[in-house]
C-alpha cells in the first residue's frame, strides 16, 4: 500500500489528504481514498518547548547548553543535548517542579525528541508514556477541577495529553504496533469528547459524572440506551478542537492502513456529529462527509471482491452471494448519497453565504442491520466549500463512469474541471482529465469496476 499525499488549505484547518493505491484497482490509486492521512504525524511540532516558562538559574543554564548542543552552533550533537536535558530534568525534580507542569514535561519532551533523533524509539516511547501517566494522574486529581490557573485547568491538560498520545501512537506505528497505537489515540480522544459533551450537558442541567457516553448513528447515548440532547457550542471544545479532529483523522488513517474499514467508517460517522457539536467551519464538515463517502465506497469494493469469489463457487455459495451483493449495494448507495449531499449545496451556497443563512447536510452511513442510515445535521456555512464540492462531483462522475453511464459521467467530470479550476486545484484537474480520457476510450466497452447489481 502506498499513500499519495497532497495538501489543501480549508478554513483554519490544514488538511492532508491520503489516497489509497492498489495496482489492481485504478479507483483507489486516485482521489477515492479512505481517509484523511495523518496530518498530525508531521504537523504537531513539539510545540512551544517551554516558550515562556521560568526556571531557576541552574536549570536554565543546563537547558541552554542542551539547546546549543542540538543546534547548528553545537554541530547537532544530540547525544550531548540529551545528556544536558537529563541533567536539567534531575535538577527540576530536585526543585519539586510538578511532573505535570509545562516546565517539567517540556524538558521530558526535549529528551524524547533527542531520543527519536538518535533512533532510540523504545526509550522515547517510555518517556512519552511517563508524560502521559503524569497527565492522567493530574486529570484524576482534585487539581483538575481548580481553574485558578487556566494553563493547568482540565481542558488544557486534556489538550496536552492528546498531543502526547499522538506522539506515542506515532512511535508505536513506527514499531508496527498499530493496535496499541489505536488504543492510545482512542482513549485520549474519548477523554476530550466526553469532557466537552459532559460540559454541554451540565449547562443544560444534566449531570453526566460517572456515566458511560456512547456515540452511535448520530446520537449521543448515556449508558448505551438513553439518548441525550447536546447543544452545539465551540467553547466547550476549546482549546483542543484543532488537535482533536486532527487526531481523529490520524486514527481513521491508521484504521484504513491496517484494513479496519468498518472501524474507520464508524469513527468518521462519530466525528461528523462531533464536528457539528464543536461548530467547526462548514467546509471541514463537507470534507469529512466526502471522506466518509470514500470509505463507504472502499467497503463496497471490498465486498465486490468477495462477491466475485462467491460467483466462482456457484451454486454452493448462492446464499452468501446474494447477501454480499445486497450489502455491497447498501454501501455503494450510502457512498453515493454522501457525495450527492455535499454537491447539493452547490446551486445555492454562494447566495446563502451572503445572507449568512444556515445550511443542512445529511450524513450517511451503515447501521448494524446494513441498511442506509441518514440524518440531517445543521451548521452555519462560514467559508468557501468549493474544494469539497469539486471532490464530490468528481466522485459521482467516476461512479457514473464505472456504471457505464457515460453522458452523466461526462457532465459531472466537466463540472469538476470548472470547479477545480476556480480554486486552482491542480491535482484534481489532472485526475479529472485522466478520467475524461478513460471515458472516451471506454464508451465502446462499458464499465470495468463497481456497479450496482440488478
HELIX and SHEET records of a PDB file:
HELIX    1   1 UNK A   26  UNK A   29  1                                   4    
HELIX    2   2 UNK A   39  UNK A   43  1                                   5    
HELIX    3   3 UNK A   57  UNK A   70  1                                  14    
HELIX    4   4 UNK A   72  UNK A   74  5                                   3    
HELIX    5   5 UNK A   78  UNK A   94  1                                  17    
HELIX    6   6 UNK A  102  UNK A  117  1                                  16    
HELIX    7   7 UNK A  121  UNK A  140  1                                  20    
HELIX    8   8 UNK A  142  UNK A  145  5                                   4    
HELIX    9   9 UNK A  150  UNK A  152  5                                   3    
HELIX   10  10 UNK A  154  UNK A  174  1                                  21    
HELIX   11  11 UNK A  178  UNK A  203  1                                  26    
HELIX   12  12 UNK A  234  UNK A  237  5                                   4    
HELIX   13  13 UNK A  241  UNK A  257  1                                  17    
HELIX   14  14 UNK A  261  UNK A  277  1                                  17    
HELIX   15  15 UNK A  282  UNK A  311  1                                  30    
HELIX   16  16 UNK A  318  UNK A  343  1                                  26    
HELIX   17  17 UNK A  344  UNK A  346  5                                   3    
HELIX   18  18 UNK A  349  UNK A  355  1                                   7    
HELIX   19  19 UNK A  386  UNK A  402  1                                  17    
HELIX   20  20 UNK A  406  UNK A  422  1                                  17    
HELIX   21  21 UNK A  426  UNK A  442  1                                  17    
SHEET    1   A 3 UNK A   2  UNK A  10  0                                        
SHEET    2   A 3 UNK A  13  UNK A  21 -1                                        
SHEET    3   A 3 UNK A  35  UNK A  36 -1                                        
SHEET    1   B 3 UNK A 213  UNK A 216  0                                        
SHEET    2   B 3 UNK A 219  UNK A 222 -1                                        
SHEET    3   B 3 UNK A 226  UNK A 228 -1                                        
SHEET    1   C 2 UNK A 358  UNK A 366  0                                        
SHEET    2   C 2 UNK A 372  UNK A 380 -1                                        
END                                                                             
